[in-house]
Amino acid sequence: MTVYSKQNPPPNQWVSLVKRSIHEPGTVEWLDSNIGNLLRAEIHACGYWGNIDHIFTEPCQENQWLYDPETESFTGYFITQYENLYGFWSHTYAYRSHFFQIFTTSEKRSYYTAGDPPQFLIDDLADQGMEVVIWDKELSKDHPLLQKAKAECEALDPPLNKSIATRIWNKSTSETFPSEWEARKQKHLKQS
C-alpha cells in the first residue's frame, strides 16, 4: 500500500483529463469543457487529494470561469461527499464544503480551506437534495430530534427530502428545532 505525502503526492488525475480534451487549447470551448478539471487539478496540487464532487458557483463564461482580475485568482467553493457523516444513525451521506483560491501568479500561494458557502448556496444545494454540513457550527450528528425528523421526512406523503430537516437543524438550536420542524412539516403537507 502506497503512503502519500507532500513529497510523494498521488497522481493528479485531473491533469490527464485536461490533456485528453478534444478542443483546441485556449479557445472558449476548451475553457468551457475543461475549467472544472483545471481547478480540480490546482486544488489537488494544493494538497487536497480527495474527490471533488461539485465546484460552485459553476464556472462559466458569464462569471468569467470564477476568475477575479483584481486578485488575479480563481475563487469559489467545492463540496465533497462524506459517507456516514452522521455516525451510526445515518444510512446515507452528506457534503462538506471548502473554499479555494487559485492564484495565476507565482508570487502568491494557492490554497484551499474548510469553509461554509453563503446561505443561499446551501439552500440551493439542499433543494437539490445535497446536505451541506456547516463547519463552524457543531452538528449533533446523532441527536434523536434530528434522526426522528429525518425518519418523518420519508414517512410523509409525499416524502420530504431529508436535507430539509438538516437545514432546519443547522439554523436552530435543540430547543427551537421541534417548533421550526413542525411548522415546516405542516407547510409541506398543505402544499401537497
N, C-alpha and C positions, 0 to 999 in steps of 0.2 A: 504494500500500500504506500503510495507516494504522499509525503507530507509537504504541503505547500507553505511557503513563507514569502516575505518581501523579496528575499534574494532568489527564491525559486517559485515564482507565481505559476498558477495553472495556465495552460494555453488560452489565448484570448480568442474565443470562438467568434466574437462579433467582427473582428478584423477580417477573418476569412469569408464571412458572409458579404461584407462590403466589396472585397476583392472579386467576388463572383457576380457582381452586378452586371446586368445586361445593358445598362445605359452608359452613355459617354460621360466620363468623369467631368465634373464642373458644370453640367447642364442642370436646368431646373428639374427635369425628370429624374436625373441621378440623385439630386438632393432630396426630392420628394420620396423616393423609394429607399434611400439609404440613411437619412438623418437619424432615425431611431437607432439603427445599429451603430452608427458613428458615435452617438452619445453613449450608448451602452459600452462600446469599446473603450471610450475615455474613462467612464466610471470604473470599468474593470481595471484600467491602468492605475487608477487612484487607490486600488486595493479592495474594491467590493467585488468578490468573486462569485457571489450567489446569482440566482436567476433574477432578472428584472422583468416583471410581468407587464407593467404599463409605465409609460412616461406621460406626464401630464403637466400642463396642458399639452395636448397632442401637437408636436411640432409640425408646422405647415407654412406655406408661403405667406399667408395672411398675418401670422405672428412672427415672421422673419425666422422661422425654424428655431424659436426661443433665443435668438441672438440679440444681445443688447450692445449696440455700438458704443455707448458711453463707457461701459465697463470692459468692453472687448471680451465678452464671455457669453456662453450659453447657460441659462439658468432655468431650473424647473424642479419638478419632483418626480420621483419614481416610487412605485409600490411593488412590494414583494409579498408573495403568498407564504404564510406560515401555517403549517399543519399543527393541529391540537393546541392552538394558542390559548384556548380557554381551559386547558387541563383535561382531566379525565372526563369532565362533563360533556365535552364537545365531541360531536361526530363529524364536524366539518373543519373549516379553516377560516382564517381572517387575513387581512392585509395590514402591513405596517408601511409607513411612508418615510421617505428620505429626501432631503433637499440636496441638490447638486449645483455646482458652479464650475464650468469648464472654461478656462481661460485660453485665448488663442495666442497669447504672448508668453514667452518662456520666463518673463520676469516674475510672474505670479503663479503660484502653485494651485492647480485644480484640486477640488476636494468634494466629498460628499459627507453628510452627517444625518443622523436621525432628526427628523423634523416633521411637524404637523403642517399639512397644507391649509389654505384658507377654508373656512367652514363651508362655503358654497361648493367647493370641490368635494369635500367629504359627503355633503348632501347629494351631489350629483352621482357620486360613486355608489352611495347607499341605494339610490333609486335604481341603479343597475344591478343591485344585489351584491355589491362588494363592501364588506365591512372593513373600514379603516380604523384600526385601534389607535387611540390617542396616546402619544408618547408621554406627554407632560402631565397626564392625569392617571393616577393609579386605577386600573380597571380591576375590580374584584372579579376575577375570572370565573370562579365557581360559586359566586353569590347565588343563593337559592332564588331570590327575586328575579334575577336576570334569566336564570335557567327556566323558571316557571313561565316567564313571559315568552321566551323562545319556543317553548312547547305549545303555548297557546297560539302562537303565530301559525303553526302547522295545523292546528285543530279548527281554526276559523274557516268559515265558508263564505266567500273564497278565502284561501290561505293568504296570509300576510308575510312578506319577506322577513326573515329573522333579523336582517340588518337594521330594520326599523327599531326593533326593541333595543339593540345595541346602541344605536344612535341616541335614543332617548336616555339610556343608561349613562352614556358618556356626558350628556348635558345636565344630568341631575345628580342628586345625592340619593342614598338608600332611603332617606326619609321622604323625599319628594317623588321618587320614582313611581310608587304604586298609583298615585293620583294622576300623574302625567301619562303613565302607560294606559290606565283605564280610559282616560279621555281620548287618546289616540286610537285605542281599540274600538271605542264607540263610534268615532268618526269614520273609521274603516267600514264598520258594519252598516252605517247609514248610507255610505256611498254605494254599497253593493246592491 
